[in-house]
Amino acid sequence: MSREKLVGQLVDVFRVYGYDGASLTNIAKATGVGKTNLYHYFPGGKQEMAEAALERVDLWLETSILANLNSKAKPIDKLQTMCEQVKQFFNEGHNSCLWAVLALGRSSNDLFHQQIGRSLCQWIEAIASVLEEAGLENRLAKYRAEDAVLRIQGALVLVRGLDRTEPFLRLMQTLPLELLKSDR
């Protein structure tokens, strides 16, 4: 198995188990790679595996979200594309957010707090820039950008709690226009 494919599987393992719950036994079982071979790919053990998983999510953020939000497209198109990419990445709400899972874990928060915070700030700043480009003043744009990420994360939690994807899908449909409203 390639390291690339293994990292994709690790994202799923840490989404499900978090950092503390992702034992090497769980990781080996979920990936089909023996514990010894896991150390071949990741000599730094579980922490290196989680870092690789976070790097994969950061790569998604950079290539699928930030690149789009920084493009020359119209603001509404940028926001709609962002929501489509979010919907796809989170499997229409069925997948948890790795940032959220790791940020909530007691030991993983200490390990990954700065990396997760940096990624979330980049996302918020990129959304705010799009909203400023659309004519919103800086403070309102920043508020709405934070609110957008907050609502996306909350919708992912709601999907898990209700076992229904409709709230997440509804948000992905309505969020672009709501962010751009001038009377909000």
Phi, psi and omega in degrees: 000141179284154177299322180302312179294320179298318179298320176301320178291325178296323176304312181295319180298312181289332174297321184279312189261346188072184182283312184294324182277348181275080177287162178299327177296314178297317181295314180298318180294315183291328183264342184076014179250128180297157182303317180298317179292329176300319178290335174297315179285325186227082181301335180279005176073208187299323180298317178295324177296315180294322177297320178295321178296316178296321177298324178295317178294320177296324176296318175301313180302313183294314187274326185261334184251299185295318179300320178292313182294336179264007182282180181270004181294167176292148181308315181297321179294320178299315182291322177294318177296319177303313181295323176296318179294319178297314179301315181293313183298322181265017176051053180056028177100355181286334181263138175287163177272123180300320178303313182295315181299314181286326179293331181275341180287138185300304183282326182289333178300318178294323183285323192239005185306311183296317181295316180294314179300318179298317180295314180296320178297320178299318180296312180300315181297322180292319177295315180301320179298320178296318181291324175295319177301328180279357175110000178282145178288157189309311184295316179294320179299316179295316179300312181293325178295315176299317179298322180297312180294319177301315181293322178297312180296318178296321179295323177295321177294316180300319178302315181296317183289321182267345185058040177219134182271351186305316180298320178295313181296322177297317179298317181297332179281320188265339187303314182304313181291323179296322179295327184270353181305136180274343185256015184285000000 
